[in-house]
Amino acid sequence: MFGALSLLPPLFAIGLAIWTKQVYLALMTGIWLGWTIMGGWNPLIGFIDSVEALADVFQDGERTRIVMVSIMIGALLTFVQYSGGMKGFIDWVSRRGHVSTRRSAGVLAWALGFFIFVESVIGVLVSGTITRPLFDKLEGSREKLAYVLDSTCAPKAILLPLNTWGAYVIGILAAQNVESPVGTLVASIPLNLYAILAIAGALFVVLADWNIGPMKTAETRVRENGKLLRDGAEPLVAADALMIDPKEGAPTRTLNMVLPIVAVIIAVPTLLYVTGDGNLMQGSGTDSAFYGIVIGLLAGGLAYRAQGILTLNEIVDMFMKGVGALVPVGVLLVLAFAIGDVCRDLGTGAYVAQIAQQGFPPALVPATLFILSGFIAFSTGTSFGTWAIMIPIAVPMALTLELNLTLLVAAVLGGGIFGDHCSPISDSTIVSSMAACTDHIDHVRTQLPYALIAAGVTVVLYLVLGLVLR
């Protein structure tokens, strides 16, 4: 344990990201600082170990598949665009008048992000790519789109846990000898107040056109000046990197967008069932997402070839173009994983938990666990790492103090989502910025007031439930 020094790398990375608006530089500096601390403050050893740590990310098969899924989604997006499928879908909703206002565009983004629930990243990227042109056309800010995407990313993944998230939490609960890990996770869902409020809040913000703080500035900029981005903004991915025109002469059929996406949506839970030997919650989320994307790409490629829309060479070209467009996202995910490893090796989360785990009155435990989990997730950029630290603390506390176990588990899960939701070094936050093609720090700044409001209400409710549910 490195004590208070363990806080330096994540906090320095967060501060540097906000100050310089250079997320790549901030993450790499945080990684280097962490390894320098562990290397006895030798900066050269810190640099060498940092490079090794980046390479070591790929020693973990699950992480490698997550990175590959994230970049292969780019190929799925270029497929549905070049084939004319996405244009067909957009024309269809426009003709029917379903999406003719900023409000309806926001509802569509929210609905796609929420109902494409098989994996959080898939929903965010698909929803962002489909709705970003509509937001631009209807003068909605990309910052608001990023907020809507982010608020239906991690929160929905833990509320509809037929994915990696659910399997991961069940595994941690089982390791703590919880009698019914699946039942405990399911029972915690209605008590996961932050996740519920985040999703409901995003829908309310869209329907009520409620713009506060930096979001109000962003919306005013677009509506009054027609500027999609503020002056000096640096989007993680340029819109033209992901937006391509349909092939000349290609039919604009909605089916050609729906088919590969539906193939993914059907394949992922099916693969979860198969890899879990008949139990969806025990299936491999990363394997299912990886092979689900492969199946979606195959379904799209075969359909376009059978219709005579694309040649084999064009299919390969579109695959490479899509993958290449999302390589920056893959790099950011590698950096996010690496700084998470640094925090783990330094004992950042354990140190914060140890400091805070000092004799709280039982009624304050749920709210305290929520706040503590939020701080750890914000500092480390990972809800998964936070849960690995905090669930082993929450379960014994529930047994020792005779508190409601599902309430404490829900508080930890929600706190992890809150911190992950706000952190500029979180992979889900990064992917949301990328999908909306907006400046990453602008996304963090505009989203933060809404996240803090939801968190504040959550804390109050947990204080009440701490007295009621014993």
N, C-alpha and C positions, 0 to 999 in steps of 0.2 A: 504493500500500500504506500502511495506517495502523498497521502494526506491532501492538504489544500492545493498542492502543486498539480494534482490531477485535474483541477478545474481549469487550469490555464489554457491547454490546447483547444477545447471546444469553445470556451468563452472568447478566446483570442480570434478564433476562426469566425465566430459569429460577428464580433465587433469589426473585424477587418472586412468582412463581406458587406456589412452595412455602410462602412466608411468609404471603401473603394468601389463598391458595386461590382467587384471582380470575384465571382464565386469560385472559379477554378483556383485562382491565386490564394484565396482565403482558406479553402480546404487543404490545399497542398502545404501552406504555411503551418496550419494547425497540426497536420500529420508530422511535418518536420519538427515542430516544437515538441510534440509528445515524445518522439523517438530521441530527440536531443536530451530531454529530461531523463529518459531511461538509459541513455548512453553516458551518463555522468556529466552532462552539459558539454559534451564534445560535439560541435556542430557538424563536423565531417562525418562522424559515426552516425549522427542523426540523419544526415542526407542519405548515406548508404543504406541505412536500415529503412528509411522511408521508401526508397525505390524498391527494395526487397518486399516491403509490405504491400505495395501496389501489385507486384507480381503474385504475391501469396494469395491475393483475393481469389485468383482463379484456381487455387488448390481446392476450394470448396465448390463442389459440383452444383449445389443449389444456387449459389450466387452467380456462377457462370451462366446457368440457364436463365436466371432473372435478367442478366445483362443481355443475353441473346434474344430473349422474348421482347425486351424493350426496343431493340433495334430492328427486329424482324417485323414488329408492328408497323414500322415505316414502310415495309414492302407491301403489307396488307393495304395500307392507305394509298399507296401509289397504284396498286392494282384497281381498287374500286374507283379511282379518279380517271385513270387513263382509259379504262374500259367504257367510260361514260356512265357508270352506275351511280356515282355520287351526284353528277349533274342531273340525272334522271330523278333521283330522290328529292333534291332541292327544288327542281321544277315542279315535282308532284305536290310537295307541301305548299309551294308558293301559289300554284294554280288553285288549290283548294282553299286558299286563304288561311291555312292553319298557322303559318308563320309570316305575319305581316307587320308586327310591331316588336319593339325591344322586349316587351313583356313576354310575348309568345316565343321569341328566340331564347330567352332565358329559361322558360319552362321546358323547352325542348332539350336544352343543354342539361338541365337538372334531371329530366326524365331519362335521357340516354345514359347519363353518368350513373344514375341510381339502378336502373333495371338491367344494364349490362354488368351483372354483379359477379361474374365468375372469377375475375381478378381485377383488382383496383386499377392497375395501370392500363389494362385493355379498355375499360370504360372511359377513362380520362382521355386517352389518345383518340379513340374513335369519336367520342362526343365532341372533343375540341376541334378535330379536323372537319367534322360535318357542320358545326355551328359557327365556327369562326368567320367564314364568309358572310353568314347571315348577320352576325353582330356588326361586322364592318359595314355592310350595306345599310343596316338600320340604325347606324350611329350609336352603337353600344360600346362601351370601353372594353378593351381586352383585359384590363385588370378585373372587371366584374366577371368576365367569363372565367378567368383563372380562379377567382374566388368560388364561383359556383362549381367548377370542376373539382377543386380541392375539397370542398365541403361534401361532395358525394363520392369521394375517393376512399380515404381511410375510414371515415365514420360508417359508411354502408358496408365496408368489408368486414367489420366486426359485428354489425347488426344482422348481416346475412352471411353467416360464417361457413358457407359451403365452399371453402377455399383454403389457401395456405394459412391464413390468419387463424381460422377456427382450429385447424389441426395443430398449429403451433401452441395455442393457448391450452388446448386439451392435453397436449404432451406435458406442458409445465405443471398443470394441475395434477395429472397422474403421477408425476415425479414427487409431488408433495403428499402422495397417498390419500388424495381426496376420494371419497367413496364413489362418487358418480361424477367424473370430470365432464362428460357430455351434458348431463343434467344440470350441473352447476353453471356451465357456460350458457346454456339455453335460458336458465332461470335468471341469469345476470342481464340478459338483453333488455328487458323493460326497465331495469335500474341503471342502465348505462346512459345517464341523463345527458352528458355532454354530446355524445354521438347523436342522440335523438334531436337535441336542440340545434346542433350544427346543421343537420340535414333539413330540419323544419325551418330553421332560421334562413337558410339560403333560399328556400322556396318563398318565404315571406318577403325577403329583400327583393326578389325578382317581381313578385306580384304587386307589392306596395311601392316599388321603385324607391326604396329607402336607401338613400346615399348619405353617408356620414364621413367626416374627417377626410382623409386622403382620397377615399372613393368618390366623394362628392366633387373634389377637384378634378379627378380623372374623367368623370362623366361630363362635367361642364366643358372640359377641354374638347371632348369629342363632339358634343352636341353644338357648341357655339363656334368652335374653330375648325372642326372637321379633322383634328389630329388624332390618328389612331394611337400614337405613342407620344409621350412628352419629349421635348427637345433634349437631346443627349441620351435618351434611353437606348439600352443595348439588349434587345431580345435574345434569349438563349438560342433560339432557332429562328431564322428569317422565315416569314410566311411563304415566300416563293420556294423555299427549300422543300416544303411539304405540299404546296398547292401546285398542281400541274394541270394543264388543259387536257380535255379528252382527246383521244386520237381522232384525227380528221376522218369524218364519215362514220365514226362509231355510233351505234344506236344508244340513245339515252334511256336505258331500261333500269328502273329501280331495282329489279331483280338482281342485276349484276353488282349492286352494292350489298343488298340484303343477304344474298346467298353465302358469300364467304364469312360474313359476320355471324350469321345464324349457325353456320357450320362450327365456328369456334364456340359459340354459346352452348350448342348441344354436345360438342366433343368434350369440353372441360369437365362438366359434372359426370359424364359417362366415364371418363378416364379416372376421375376421383373414385367412382364406384368400383371400377376394376382394380385400381392400385390399392384400394382399401379393402379388398376382398369382400365386397358387398356392403361396406360401411363408408358412406361419403365423407364422414368426418375424419376417418383414418387414412384417407387417400393422400397421395403426394401432390400438393398444390403446385409446386414448381414444375414437376414432370408433366402434370396435366395441362398447365398453361403452355408449356413449351410445345408439347405434341399437339395441343389444341390449335395453336397458331400455325404449325406445320400443316395440319389438316385443312385449316381455313385457306391457306395459300394454295394447297393442292386443289381444293374444290374450286377456287376462283380461277386458277390457271387452266384447269381442264375445261371449265365452263366457257371461258373466253376462247379457248382454242376450238372447242366443238362448235361454237357459234361463228367461227371465222373472224372474230373481232381482232385477236392478237396472234401474231406468229410466235413460234418458239423463241426466236431471238428477241422479240419485243418483251416477252414474259421475263426472260433472263435479265434484260436491260432494266425493266421496271423494278425487278427484285433488287438489283444492285443499287439503283438510284434511291429506292426507299430506305434500304439499310444504311447507305452512306449518309442520308439526311439526318439519321438519328444517332450516328456515331458520337456526336457531342453529348447526348444523353447517356450513352453507355459509359463514356469517360467520367461523367459526373457521378454516376452510380458507383463506379469503382472507387472514386475518391470518397464518396459517402460511406461505403463499406469500410474503407481503410481507416477513416477517422473514428468510426465506431469501434474498430479493433484497438485503436490507440486508447480510447476511453476505457475499454474493457481491461486492457493490460495495465493501465494506470490505476484502475479501481475507482474511476470517477463516480459511477452510480452507487457503488457500495459505500463510498465515503460520504456522499450526500445523505444516503439512507441512514447511515450510522449516526450522523450528527442529529438528524431530525427524529430518530426513533428514541426519544427520551420522554418517557412517562406522560403521555397525553391522557386527559380524561376520556373514558370510553366513548362518550357521545361525540367527541371531536375526531375520532379516528377516521371515519369515512372521508370527511372533508380534508383532513390532513393528508391521507394517502393520495387523494386526488391531486392536491396541490404539489405534493412531493413528486409524484409520478410525472406531473406536467413539467416540473422544473428539470428533472432528469432527462426526459424525452427532448425538451427544448435544447438542453446543453449537449446532448449526444446525437440528436438528429434521428433517433430510432425508437419507435414504440416497441419493437420486438425486444431490443436490449433492455428497455425499461421494464417490460413485463418479466423478463428473466430474473431481474433483480428484485422487483417489488412483490411479485406473487409469492415467492418463498418467505417474504416478510409478512404479508397479509394473512396467509393461511394460518400460521401459528398464532398470530395475534387474535384471529377470530376464535380459535379454540381456547386459548388461554384466558381471554377476557369474556368469553361466551357471547360473542357478537355474531351478527348475521353474516355468514360466510359469503353468500351471493352478493350482498351489498358491498362488502369490502372488495371482492373481485371486480365488481362493476366499477367501483371508484378507481381502482388501479388501471383497468382497461381504458376507461374514459380519460383519465389523466394522461396516459400514454398517447392517446389520440390527440388530446389538446396540445401537448408539447410538440408532438410531431407535426401537427397542423400549423404551428406558428414558427417553427424553426427554419431559418434560411439554409441550414445544412441537411435538411430532411430530403430523402429521395422522392417522397410523394409530393412535397411542395415543389421540388425542382421539376418533376415531370408535369405538374399542372401549369407551371410557368411556360414550359416548353410547348405544351399542347395549345396554349392560348397565344403563343408567339409574342410574349410580353417580357419586359424587363423583370428579372427575378426579384430584385429588391423592391421594385414597385409593387409586385404582387404581395410580398410579405407585408409591406407597409399598409396597403389598402385592406388586406384581409384581417390584420391584427385587431382593429377595434371590434369587429363583429365576433371574433373568436373570444376576446376578453369579456364581452357582454355575456355570451353563452356560458363561459367559464364562471363568471360571477354569479349568475343565476344557479348554476350547478352547485357551487359551494354552499349557497344559502339552502338549497333543497337538501343537500347532504347533511347539513347541520340539523335540519328538521328530522330527516330520516334517521340520523344517529340517535335521536331521542325516542323515536317511535318504533323502529325495527330493531329489537334487541334479541 
